[in-house]
Amino acid sequence: MQGTDVGPGSPRPSDAHASGALSQAAQDARASRDPGSLGSGTLGSGRDGFLFDPYVGRAPPPPPKRDLSPAAIAAAILAVLPIGSFAAVFVGIRGLKQTKLGTLRGRGLAIASIVVGLLFTLGYGGAAFYAGKTYFDQTRSDEARQKRKWERKQREHDEEERARKQREAEREAKADPNGTASPNGGPPSASADPNKIPPQGTVPQQTIEAKIGVIPVVDLGVKETSLQQALAREVKAAQADKKEVVLMTTRGGCEPCAGFMASLPDSRMQEALANIRLVRADVEAFREDLEQLHVNTVTLAGFFLLTADGTPKDGINGGEWGADIAENIAPVINPFVRGRYTSRKNPFPPLPRGNGGNGTFL
């Protein structure tokens, strides 16, 4: 076997191998310190023919940034608007759907927009309700104030008108104490007694009419063939003047009856009976007819509101007010003739028909 001569100046194989190993180690060390120094920055051959990775020792690049959900952005804007806060709830739900798969950002923004939209909707709604309620309350208050003002003026006008009429009635009563003058100062009514109202206890032959102030007073005459027909006639006459009829029961020697008639010129009685036609019937002359109509002929003076056919629908007597003076009578007779007298000492019970006058009277 022939050996290889190795001279003193030529390298030995073992030395070459060692030199290559050292060169490789140096390149690795240099690459670890500065990878870019071994090449152009791309994967390829170095100066010594070795491959290298340009990303050795570096973090990988971040992923591309995702877009923000358009619905989430719109919901965030709408959430703070007075009109849009309610819509922000539904737009925010749309934003949740858009961000569900993770392809778009803004899920938290959509949730926050829904919550803020609900809160602002409640806030704006409450403020609108309060403002509306305040406005309507103020409107009603203004209307009520205007109504009270108008009613006050109307009352003042009515009081002035009543006072004027009362003054005229008092002047007429003083100028014509027998009550034969007409309300307009003209000639006496054709049905009026030419002299005066008959004295208490005196029943006229014919029905006569006179006036005390503004109150028409009718005395039914004994020649009336039917009391009910006469009362129905008087109701019709009262309705023509937009008045109601009060039937007063009386007889000779009745002091309460005389006291009531004496109180009529008083301004309080004139006001109370301004819309009343007072019809007087003597219980001695018309007892049977009165009892057939179930009118009390015992307790005098009696006062009865009549229906269209002349039958009584309500009644009171002088026991309701004590002494027969205007101060006591007016506060009772005023609400009675207007159908508003409810608290009374002697209730008026409806009486059954056909008892021949023997039922329970007022």
Secondary structure, DSSP 4 states (H G I P E B T S, - for coil): -PPPP--TTSPPHHHHHHHHHHHHHHHHHHHHH-GGGGSSSSSEE-TTS-EE-TTTTSPPPPPPPPPBPHHHHHHHHHTTSTTTHHHHHHHHHHHHHHHTTSSSB-HHHHHHHHHHHHHHHHHHHHHHHHHHHHHHHHHHHHHHHHHHHHHHHHHHHHHHHHHHHHHHHHHHHHH-TTS-S-TTSSSPPTTS-SS-SPPTTPPPSS-EEEEETTEEEEE--TT-S-HHHHHHHHHHHHHHTT-EEEEEEE-TT-HHHHHHHHHTTSHHHHHHTTTEEEEEEETTTSHHHHHHTT--SSSSSEEEEE-TTS-EEEEEEGGGTSS-SHHHHHHHHHHHHTT-----SS--PPPPTTSTT-S---
